[in-house]
């Protein structure tokens, strides 16, 4: 379980094609401090398992399903990525409940800079639109954000200087893909209400 509060900007140092999967080597001095084999680390919002550790680098296998559902397949050596370790029990929940299970991908459509923040418009798959509401939470490339405007095919978020400086969202340009994870509570509520309706 994660909170969507990115701990550091990491970097892809190697990508190995395994046919039906890929193996990534990533550099992240903060997230590797106390990591061990089998631990989870969120990479651009995708929960990956540590396979090997060497200094400030770790490797993780990415299965075909993950490559298909997320934007990780577009990463290459030198790509910057958002990294976060799982939240510890009893720690503050600084963002919102994030599973690291990507629901789909969007595309940065536009950026509108202002003096103290930047509004970013991102495309949204229509099947996910029902889970996105104004002032609700959404995870974009692993970053917990508040929705400003919610439409049927897009939404907007406002990014403060800290988010722009410390995450990949500061360098994403129109046309770039991003991973999206909607609020898991909304999905559970929908499922429960649907089951309740079927029993009537």
Residue pairs with C-beta under 8 A, 6 or more apart in sequence:
1 86
1 87
1 97
1 98
1 99
1 100
2 42
2 47
2 84
2 86
2 87
2 95
2 98
2 99
2 100
2 142
3 84
3 87
3 93
3 94
3 95
3 96
3 97
3 98
3 144
4 45
4 84
4 95
4 96
4 98
4 137
4 139
4 142
4 143
4 144
4 145
5 84
5 94
5 95
5 144
6 82
6 83
6 84
6 142
6 143
6 166
6 167
7 30
7 31
7 83
7 84
7 85
8 28
8 29
8 30
8 31
8 83
8 166
9 80
9 81
9 82
9 83
9 166
9 167
9 168
10 26
10 27
10 28
10 31
10 43
10 80
10 81
10 82
10 83
11 26
11 27
11 28
11 78
11 79
11 80
11 81
12 24
12 25
12 26
12 75
12 76
12 77
12 78
12 79
12 81
13 25
13 26
13 27
13 57
13 77
14 23
14 24
14 25
14 77
15 22
15 23
15 24
15 25
15 75
15 76
15 77
16 22
16 23
16 24
16 25
18 61
20 63
20 64
21 61
21 62
21 63
21 64
21 67
22 61
22 62
22 67
22 72
22 73
23 51
23 59
23 60
23 61
23 62
24 43
24 48
24 59
24 60
24 61
24 62
24 72
24 75
25 57
25 58
25 59
26 43
26 57
26 58
26 59
26 60
26 81
26 83
27 56
27 57
28 41
28 56
28 57
28 58
28 83
29 56
30 83
31 41
31 58
31 83
31 84
31 85
32 53
32 55
32 56
32 57
32 58
34 85
35 41
35 50
35 53
35 58
35 85
36 50
36 53
37 50
37 51
37 52
37 53
38 49
38 50
39 49
39 50
39 85
39 86
40 47
40 48
40 49
40 50
40 85
40 86
40 100
41 47
41 48
41 50
41 58
41 60
41 83
41 84
41 85
41 86
42 48
42 82
42 83
42 84
42 85
42 86
42 98
42 100
42 142
43 60
43 72
43 81
43 82
43 83
43 142
44 70
44 71
44 72
44 75
44 81
44 82
44 141
44 142
44 168
44 178
44 179
45 70
45 82
45 98
45 100
45 102
45 139
45 140
45 141
45 142
45 143
45 179
45 180
45 181
46 62
46 66
46 70
46 72
46 100
46 102
46 142
46 179
47 99
47 100
47 101
48 60
48 61
48 62
49 60
49 61
50 58
50 59
50 60
51 58
51 59
51 60
51 61
52 58
52 59
62 72
66 72
66 102
67 73
69 102
69 104
69 105
70 102
70 105
70 179
71 105
71 141
71 177
71 178
71 179
72 179
74 177
75 81
80 168
80 171
81 168
82 141
82 142
82 143
82 167
82 168
83 142
84 142
87 93
94 144
95 137
95 139
95 144
96 137
96 139
96 144
96 183
97 183
97 184
97 185
98 139
98 142
98 144
98 181
99 181
99 184
100 142
100 181
101 181
102 179
102 180
102 181
103 128
103 131
103 180
103 181
103 182
104 125
104 127
104 128
104 180
105 125
105 177
105 178
105 179
105 180
106 122
106 123
106 124
106 125
106 140
106 154
106 177
106 178
106 180
107 122
107 123
107 174
107 175
107 176
107 177
107 178
108 120
108 121
108 122
108 172
108 173
108 174
108 175
108 176
108 178
109 121
109 122
109 123
109 154
109 174
110 120
110 121
110 174
111 118
111 119
111 120
111 121
111 173
111 174
112 118
112 119
112 120
112 121
116 160
116 161
117 158
117 159
117 160
117 161
118 158
118 159
118 164
119 148
119 156
119 157
119 158
119 159
120 156
120 157
120 158
120 159
120 169
120 172
121 154
121 155
121 156
122 140
122 154
122 155
122 156
122 157
122 178
122 180
123 153
123 154
124 132
124 151
124 152
124 153
124 154
124 155
124 180
125 180
126 152
126 153
128 180
128 182
129 150
129 151
129 152
129 153
130 186
130 190
131 182
131 183
131 186
131 187
131 190
132 138
132 147
132 150
132 155
132 182
133 147
133 150
134 147
134 148
134 149
134 150
135 146
135 147
136 146
136 147
136 150
136 183
136 186
137 144
137 145
137 146
137 147
137 183
138 145
138 147
138 155
138 157
138 180
138 181
138 182
138 183
139 145
139 179
139 180
139 181
139 182
140 157
140 169
140 178
140 179
140 180
141 167
141 168
141 169
141 172
141 178
141 179
142 167
142 179
143 163
143 167
143 169
145 157
145 159
145 163
146 157
146 158
147 155
147 156
147 157
148 155
148 156
148 157
148 158
149 155
149 156
159 169
159 170
163 169
163 170
164 170
169 178
172 178
